[in-house]
Amino acid sequence: MISIKSASLKNKNVLLRVDWNVPISDDGKILDDFRIRQTLPTFKYLLKSGVDSIRVITHLGRPKGKGFEKKYSLAPIIKRFEHLFGAGNSQIEIWENIRFDQREEENAKSLVKELTAEMDIFVSDGLAVAHRKHASVYGVARELPSYAGLLLEREVERLEYLRIHPRQPFVVLIGGAKYEDKAQVIDALLSKAKHILIGGAVANEIIKSQNYEKYLKRNVIFPLDGKPEFAGMLDIGDKTIQRFEEILREAKTVFWAGAMGKFEDYRYAKGTEKIAKFLANSRASTFVAGGDTVEKIHQMRLADKFTFLSTGGSASLQLIAGEKLPGLEVLN
């Protein structure tokens, strides 16, 4: 992966892929602008290096790919970016949500051609989409000289170091949903972590899976209690919180991905909030991935208490698991 620090940028037209897929309320209010703010240093670096123009590509949500949908318009995101970075810069052109075009996920050559038209180089600065073989992530990188932006470079360096050289005792905390997205990282870290703590909906999924007995025989700790509803638990209970804190207290490195419960409902937020506060006061190196978890940490105003907050979701987990990400491999 080659950094933009190695690129000749003066008078170049730059195609920049960022990930501004931020949480937005039903009335169009941005709930957490972390992913936008994290890309600002790359913009500053490019302009300071004398580029002629920056064409910005990003997506928001999961539109149908059949044209404009107001719900997924980038209008509020562009407004927030201009508030943070400054409005009226004629060198920066932000295209509408790239996923309005179904050719994006198809990695269609026709879209790649449109995206790269009149561009000299491509800069990738969104780890959260690096696992996608999409036109604006993978296809364009095969057509233009391609580099990693400052954010992508920093995230990959930090997560790779965590994967290879975690200070022991190393404890992994996995929550949220989608066990299929987290199975590989759990398996990959079984031999590296002293303990793997499981909470959230993923705990329900694992308990029902064929891997449950295998994990019980290893260093994987499941909830001892919780708030049940229907067939699952929507939050970890006091006994589990106490047990998790006992284990985390001994850790020197912690990797946390996924909330401990359905925290958007205040009745099921206690587990996530207790763990977040505990880690914020920990002496361990604390790394967090996952949009919902990072959003909650920002809501609680604890972000500066953590060692590293990643903008990546599934891509961060795949990187930690040692998988090859198409959007990174193509930058080599």
C-alpha positions as CSV (number, residue, x, y, z in Angstrom):
1,M,0.0,0.0,0.0
2,I,1.6,3.3,-1.2
3,S,0.9,6.5,0.8
4,I,0.0,9.8,-0.8
5,K,3.1,11.0,1.0
6,S,5.0,9.2,-1.8
7,A,3.0,10.7,-4.6
8,S,3.8,13.7,-6.8
9,L,0.6,15.7,-6.3
10,K,1.3,19.2,-7.7
11,N,-1.2,20.2,-10.5
12,K,-2.8,16.8,-10.3
13,N,-6.6,16.1,-10.5
14,V,-7.4,13.7,-7.7
15,L,-10.2,11.2,-7.5
16,L,-10.8,10.7,-3.7
17,R,-12.9,7.9,-2.3
18,V,-13.9,8.5,1.3
19,D,-16.5,6.8,3.5
20,W,-19.0,9.3,4.9
21,N,-21.6,6.7,5.6
22,V,-22.6,8.4,8.9
23,P,-25.7,7.8,11.0
24,I,-28.5,10.2,10.1
25,S,-31.9,10.6,11.9
26,D,-35.2,10.4,10.1
27,D,-35.3,14.2,9.9
28,G,-31.9,14.5,8.3
29,K,-29.8,15.3,11.3
30,I,-26.3,13.8,11.4
31,L,-25.9,11.9,14.7
32,D,-22.1,11.4,14.5
33,D,-19.8,13.1,12.1
34,F,-16.7,11.2,13.2
35,R,-16.1,9.6,9.7
36,I,-16.3,13.1,8.1
37,R,-13.9,14.7,10.5
38,Q,-11.3,11.9,10.2
39,T,-10.9,12.6,6.5
40,L,-10.1,16.3,6.9
41,P,-6.3,15.9,7.2
42,T,-6.2,14.2,3.8
43,F,-8.1,17.1,2.2
44,K,-5.7,19.6,3.8
45,Y,-2.7,17.6,2.7
46,L,-3.9,17.3,-0.9
47,L,-4.6,21.0,-1.2
48,K,-1.3,22.0,0.6
49,S,0.5,19.8,-1.9
50,G,-0.8,21.8,-4.8
51,V,-3.4,19.6,-6.4
52,D,-5.6,21.2,-9.1
53,S,-8.9,19.5,-8.1
54,I,-10.4,16.9,-5.9
55,R,-13.4,14.8,-7.0
56,V,-15.0,13.3,-3.9
57,I,-16.9,10.0,-4.1
58,T,-18.8,8.4,-1.2
59,H,-22.0,6.5,-0.4
60,L,-24.7,6.7,2.3
61,G,-26.8,3.9,3.4
62,R,-28.2,1.2,1.1
63,P,-30.3,2.8,-1.6
64,K,-31.9,0.6,-4.3
65,G,-29.4,1.7,-7.0
66,K,-32.2,2.9,-9.3
67,G,-31.5,6.6,-9.1
68,F,-31.9,9.5,-6.6
69,E,-33.6,8.8,-3.2
70,K,-34.0,11.8,-1.0
71,K,-33.5,9.7,2.1
72,Y,-30.0,8.9,1.0
73,S,-29.0,12.2,-0.4
74,L,-25.6,13.6,0.6
75,A,-27.0,17.1,1.0
76,P,-26.7,17.1,4.9
77,I,-23.3,15.5,4.7
78,I,-22.0,18.1,2.2
79,K,-23.4,20.8,4.4
80,R,-21.6,19.3,7.5
81,F,-18.3,19.0,5.5
82,E,-18.5,22.6,4.4
83,H,-19.1,23.6,8.0
84,L,-16.1,21.7,9.2
85,F,-13.7,22.4,6.3
86,G,-15.0,25.7,4.9
87,A,-17.5,26.4,2.2
88,G,-16.9,27.6,-1.3
89,N,-13.7,25.8,-2.3
90,S,-13.9,25.5,-6.0
91,Q,-11.2,22.9,-6.1
92,I,-13.5,20.3,-4.3
93,E,-16.3,18.7,-6.2
94,I,-18.5,16.2,-4.2
95,W,-20.6,13.8,-6.3
96,E,-24.0,12.5,-5.1
97,N,-24.3,9.1,-3.4
98,I,-22.4,6.7,-5.7
99,R,-24.8,3.9,-4.7
100,F,-27.7,5.6,-6.5
101,D,-26.0,4.0,-9.5
102,Q,-26.4,0.2,-9.6
103,R,-23.2,0.0,-11.6
104,E,-21.2,0.8,-8.5
105,E,-21.7,-2.6,-6.8
106,E,-21.3,-4.3,-10.2
107,N,-17.9,-2.7,-10.6
108,A,-19.0,-1.8,-14.1
109,K,-16.3,-0.6,-16.5
110,S,-18.6,2.1,-17.8
111,L,-18.9,3.7,-14.4
112,V,-15.2,3.4,-13.8
113,K,-14.6,5.3,-17.0
114,E,-16.9,8.1,-15.8
115,L,-15.3,8.3,-12.4
116,T,-11.8,8.4,-13.7
117,A,-12.5,10.9,-16.6
118,E,-9.9,13.7,-16.5
119,M,-8.5,12.4,-13.2
120,D,-4.7,11.8,-12.8
121,I,-4.5,9.8,-9.6
122,F,-6.8,7.9,-7.2
123,V,-6.6,8.2,-3.4
124,S,-8.5,5.8,-1.2
125,D,-9.3,7.0,2.3
126,G,-12.1,4.8,3.5
127,L,-11.2,1.6,5.4
128,A,-14.9,0.8,5.9
129,V,-15.4,0.1,2.2
130,A,-12.0,-1.5,1.5
131,H,-13.5,-5.0,1.6
132,R,-15.8,-4.1,-1.3
133,K,-14.9,-4.9,-4.9
134,H,-16.9,-1.9,-6.1
135,A,-16.2,0.5,-9.0
136,S,-15.3,3.5,-6.8
137,V,-13.1,1.3,-4.5
138,Y,-11.5,-1.4,-6.7
139,G,-12.3,-0.6,-10.3
140,V,-10.8,2.9,-10.4
141,A,-7.7,1.8,-8.6
142,R,-6.9,-0.5,-11.5
143,E,-7.1,2.4,-14.0
144,L,-5.2,5.2,-12.2
145,P,-2.0,5.4,-10.2
146,S,-3.4,4.8,-6.7
147,Y,-2.5,5.7,-3.2
148,A,-3.7,5.4,0.4
149,G,-4.9,8.6,2.1
150,L,-3.7,9.7,5.5
151,L,-6.7,8.2,7.3
152,L,-6.5,4.8,5.6
153,E,-2.8,4.6,6.1
154,R,-3.1,5.3,9.8
155,E,-6.0,2.9,10.3
156,V,-4.2,0.0,8.6
157,E,-1.0,0.6,10.5
158,R,-2.7,0.7,13.9
159,L,-4.9,-2.4,13.2
160,E,-2.1,-4.4,11.7
161,Y,0.1,-3.6,14.7
162,L,-2.7,-4.7,17.0
163,R,-3.2,-7.9,15.1
164,I,0.5,-8.8,15.1
165,H,1.9,-7.3,18.3
166,P,-0.8,-6.9,21.0
167,R,0.5,-6.4,24.5
168,Q,-0.5,-9.3,26.7
169,P,-2.9,-10.0,28.4
170,F,-4.9,-9.3,25.2
171,V,-8.7,-9.3,25.6
172,V,-11.2,-9.2,22.8
173,L,-14.8,-8.0,23.3
174,I,-17.3,-8.9,20.6
175,G,-20.9,-7.7,20.4
176,G,-23.4,-6.3,18.0
177,A,-25.1,-8.6,15.5
178,K,-24.1,-10.6,12.4
179,Y,-22.2,-13.5,13.7
180,E,-21.2,-14.4,10.1
181,D,-19.2,-11.1,10.0
182,K,-17.5,-11.8,13.3
183,A,-16.9,-15.6,13.1
184,Q,-13.6,-15.3,11.4
185,V,-12.2,-12.7,13.7
186,I,-13.2,-14.8,16.7
187,D,-11.5,-17.9,15.3
188,A,-8.4,-15.9,14.2
189,L,-7.9,-14.5,17.7
190,L,-8.6,-17.6,19.8
191,S,-4.9,-18.3,20.0
192,K,-3.8,-14.7,20.5
193,A,-6.3,-13.4,23.0
194,K,-6.3,-14.5,26.7
195,H,-10.1,-14.1,26.7
196,I,-12.8,-13.4,24.1
197,L,-15.9,-11.9,25.7
198,I,-19.2,-12.2,23.8
199,G,-22.2,-10.0,24.2
200,G,-25.0,-8.4,22.1
201,A,-27.1,-10.2,19.6
202,V,-24.1,-12.1,18.3
203,A,-24.1,-14.1,21.6
204,N,-27.6,-15.3,20.8
205,E,-26.5,-16.4,17.4
206,I,-23.5,-18.3,18.6
207,I,-25.4,-20.1,21.3
208,K,-27.7,-21.4,18.6
209,S,-24.8,-22.4,16.3
210,Q,-22.7,-25.5,16.0
211,N,-19.6,-23.6,17.2
212,Y,-21.0,-22.9,20.7
213,E,-19.6,-26.1,22.3
214,K,-16.3,-25.5,20.6
215,Y,-16.0,-22.0,22.0
216,L,-17.0,-23.2,25.5
217,K,-14.0,-25.4,25.5
218,R,-11.7,-22.5,24.7
219,N,-11.2,-19.0,26.1
220,V,-14.6,-17.6,25.1
221,I,-16.8,-16.2,27.8
222,F,-20.6,-15.8,27.2
223,P,-23.1,-13.8,29.2
224,L,-24.1,-15.1,32.6
225,D,-27.3,-13.3,32.7
226,G,-29.2,-10.7,30.7
227,K,-32.5,-9.1,29.7
228,P,-34.4,-11.7,27.7
229,E,-37.1,-11.0,25.2
230,F,-38.5,-13.7,23.0
231,A,-35.6,-16.2,22.3
232,G,-32.7,-13.8,22.9
233,M,-31.1,-11.3,25.2
234,L,-31.2,-7.6,24.4
235,D,-28.6,-6.6,27.0
236,I,-26.1,-8.2,29.3
237,G,-26.9,-8.3,33.0
238,D,-25.2,-7.2,36.1
239,K,-23.4,-10.5,36.7
240,T,-22.0,-10.5,33.2
241,I,-20.9,-6.9,33.5
242,Q,-19.1,-7.7,36.7
243,R,-17.4,-10.8,35.2
244,F,-16.4,-8.9,32.1
245,E,-14.9,-6.0,34.1
246,E,-12.9,-8.5,36.2
247,I,-11.3,-9.9,33.1
248,L,-10.8,-6.4,31.4
249,R,-9.2,-5.1,34.6
250,E,-6.2,-7.4,34.0
251,A,-5.9,-6.6,30.3
252,K,-3.1,-4.5,28.7
253,T,-4.7,-4.5,25.3
254,V,-8.4,-4.5,24.5
255,F,-10.1,-4.8,21.1
256,W,-13.8,-4.0,21.2
257,A,-16.2,-4.5,18.3
258,G,-20.0,-4.3,18.7
259,A,-22.4,-3.1,21.4
260,M,-23.4,-5.3,24.4
261,G,-27.1,-4.8,23.8
262,K,-29.7,-2.9,21.8
263,F,-28.4,0.4,23.2
264,E,-30.6,2.6,21.0
265,D,-33.4,1.6,23.4
266,Y,-32.5,3.1,26.8
267,R,-33.8,-0.1,28.6
268,Y,-31.0,-2.1,27.0
269,A,-28.2,0.5,27.0
270,K,-26.7,-0.3,30.5
271,G,-24.3,-3.0,29.4
272,T,-22.7,-1.0,26.6
273,E,-22.5,2.1,28.7
274,K,-20.9,0.3,31.7
275,I,-18.3,-1.3,29.5
276,A,-17.6,2.0,27.7
277,K,-17.1,3.8,31.0
278,F,-14.9,1.0,32.4
279,L,-12.6,1.0,29.3
280,A,-12.4,4.8,29.3
281,N,-10.8,4.6,32.7
282,S,-8.6,1.6,31.9
283,R,-4.9,1.7,31.7
284,A,-5.0,-0.7,28.8
285,S,-4.5,0.2,25.2
286,T,-8.1,0.3,23.9
287,F,-9.0,-0.2,20.2
288,V,-12.7,0.1,19.0
289,A,-14.2,-0.8,15.7
290,G,-17.8,-0.7,14.5
291,G,-20.0,2.3,13.7
292,D,-22.6,1.8,16.4
293,T,-20.0,1.3,19.1
294,V,-18.0,4.3,18.1
295,E,-21.2,6.4,17.8
296,K,-22.1,5.4,21.4
297,I,-18.7,6.4,22.7
298,H,-19.0,9.8,21.0
299,Q,-22.5,10.2,22.5
300,M,-21.0,9.6,25.9
301,R,-18.2,12.0,25.2
302,L,-15.6,9.4,26.0
303,A,-13.7,9.4,22.6
304,D,-10.6,11.0,23.9
305,K,-10.3,8.3,26.6
306,F,-9.7,5.5,24.0
307,T,-6.4,4.7,22.3
308,F,-7.9,4.3,18.8
309,L,-11.3,4.5,17.3
310,S,-11.6,2.9,13.8
311,T,-13.9,4.2,11.1
312,G,-14.1,0.7,9.7
313,G,-16.8,-1.8,10.5
314,S,-16.7,-5.3,8.9
315,A,-13.5,-4.3,7.0
316,S,-11.7,-3.6,10.3
317,L,-12.7,-7.1,11.6
318,Q,-11.5,-8.7,8.4
319,L,-8.2,-6.9,8.7
320,I,-7.8,-8.0,12.3
321,A,-8.6,-11.6,11.2
322,G,-5.7,-11.4,8.7
323,E,-7.9,-11.5,5.6
324,K,-7.0,-9.8,2.3
325,L,-9.1,-6.8,1.5
326,P,-9.6,-6.1,-2.3
327,G,-9.6,-2.3,-1.7
328,L,-6.2,-2.6,0.0
329,E,-4.6,-5.2,-2.2
330,V,-5.3,-3.1,-5.3
331,L,-3.2,-0.3,-3.8
332,N,-0.1,-2.4,-3.7
